Amino acid sequence: MKYDCLCLDTASNSNMQAAMEISAKYCYKELETYGSCVASNPATWQQKCHDLKMKVSQCTSSHPVIQKIRQDCSAEFGKFEQCLNENQNTPTSCSAHITRFLGCADSVDLSSVASDSGSE
């Protein structure tokens, strides 16, 4: 993949990596379109790319692993999104927020999700 979203080079944690792989596998087109929009609109991407962001969200929200991470780490992700909204021109200033979210995502117990999703 040519982009890894903002500050996600630290996403080597297993749960977050799984979520990213699921997103990339099942929502590649949506992620690619959204990423292109963000890259093309560095100062206004929050407004200009909102509809595309919603398409990515709708695509990924149906997967059990992502649902579990979102549920268990909603506070951390909310703070990260708030930081991005407040720092649209300097999204890298939110690296501490994404680090906290990634730490949370890695600590989520996915054993029940893995056994529920079967072998696809």
DABELNOR-V740273 format. One record per residue. N is the residue number from 1. RES is the residue in one letter. PSI is psi in radians with two decimals (NA if undefined). OMEGA is omega in radians with two decimals (* if undefined). Layout:
N/RES/PSI/OMEGA
N/RES/PSI/OMEGA
This chain:
1/M/2.43/-3.04
2/K/-0.22/3.06
3/Y/2.66/-3.14
4/D/0.45/-3.07
5/C/-3.11/-3.05
6/L/2.16/2.98
7/C/0.37/-3.06
8/L/0.27/3.08
9/D/-0.22/3.08
10/T/0.15/-3.03
11/A/0.71/3.11
12/S/-0.10/3.11
13/N/2.46/-2.97
14/S/-0.80/-3.11
15/N/-0.77/-3.14
16/M/-0.67/3.11
17/Q/-0.73/3.11
18/A/-0.75/3.13
19/A/-0.72/3.13
20/M/-0.70/3.13
21/E/-0.71/3.10
22/I/-0.79/3.12
23/S/-0.79/-3.12
24/A/-0.67/-3.10
25/K/-0.80/-3.02
26/Y/-0.28/-3.04
27/C/0.55/-3.06
28/Y/-0.84/-3.09
29/K/-0.79/-3.13
30/E/-0.75/3.12
31/L/-0.73/-3.12
32/E/-0.78/3.14
33/T/-0.78/3.12
34/Y/-0.80/3.14
35/G/-0.70/3.10
36/S/-0.71/3.12
37/C/-0.81/3.14
38/V/-0.80/-3.12
39/A/-0.59/-3.11
40/S/-0.26/-3.07
41/N/1.13/-3.01
42/P/-0.53/-3.10
43/A/-0.35/-3.02
44/T/0.29/-3.03
45/W/-0.54/-3.14
46/Q/-0.70/3.13
47/Q/-0.87/-3.02
48/K/-0.48/-3.04
49/C/0.18/-3.05
50/H/-0.79/-3.13
51/D/-0.67/3.12
52/L/-0.64/3.08
53/K/-0.71/3.13
54/M/-0.61/3.10
55/K/-0.71/3.08
56/V/-0.79/-3.13
57/S/-0.78/3.13
58/Q/-0.70/-3.12
59/C/-0.83/-3.05
60/T/-0.42/-3.00
61/S/-0.27/-3.11
62/S/-0.19/-3.10
63/H/2.32/-3.07
64/P/-0.65/-3.14
65/V/-0.79/-3.13
66/I/-0.67/3.09
67/Q/-0.76/-3.12
68/K/-0.78/3.12
69/I/-0.76/3.11
70/R/-0.73/-3.12
71/Q/-0.86/-3.04
72/D/-0.40/-3.06
73/C/0.46/-3.07
74/S/-0.63/-3.14
75/A/-0.81/-3.13
76/E/-0.73/3.14
77/F/-0.67/3.10
78/G/-0.72/3.11
79/K/-0.65/3.09
80/F/-0.82/3.12
81/E/-0.69/3.11
82/Q/-0.75/3.10
83/C/-0.77/3.12
84/L/-0.70/3.12
85/N/-0.65/-3.10
86/E/-0.28/-3.08
87/N/0.88/-3.04
88/Q/-0.57/-3.11
89/N/-0.25/-3.14
90/T/1.14/-3.08
91/P/-0.38/3.13
92/T/-0.27/3.09
93/S/-0.09/3.13
94/C/0.29/-3.06
95/S/-0.60/3.11
96/A/-0.65/3.13
97/H/-0.75/3.14
98/I/-0.59/3.10
99/T/-0.73/3.10
100/R/-0.71/3.11
101/F/-0.79/3.13
102/L/-0.68/3.09
103/G/-0.73/3.09
104/C/-0.82/-3.11
105/A/-0.67/-3.12
106/D/-0.40/-3.11
107/S/-0.09/-3.14
108/V/2.32/3.11
109/D/1.92/-3.11
110/L/0.16/-3.08
111/S/-0.68/3.13
112/S/-0.58/3.12
113/V/-0.76/-3.11
114/A/-0.71/-3.12
115/S/-0.50/3.13
116/D/-0.56/-3.03
117/S/-0.21/3.07
118/G/-2.92/3.14
119/S/1.74/-3.12
120/E/NA/*
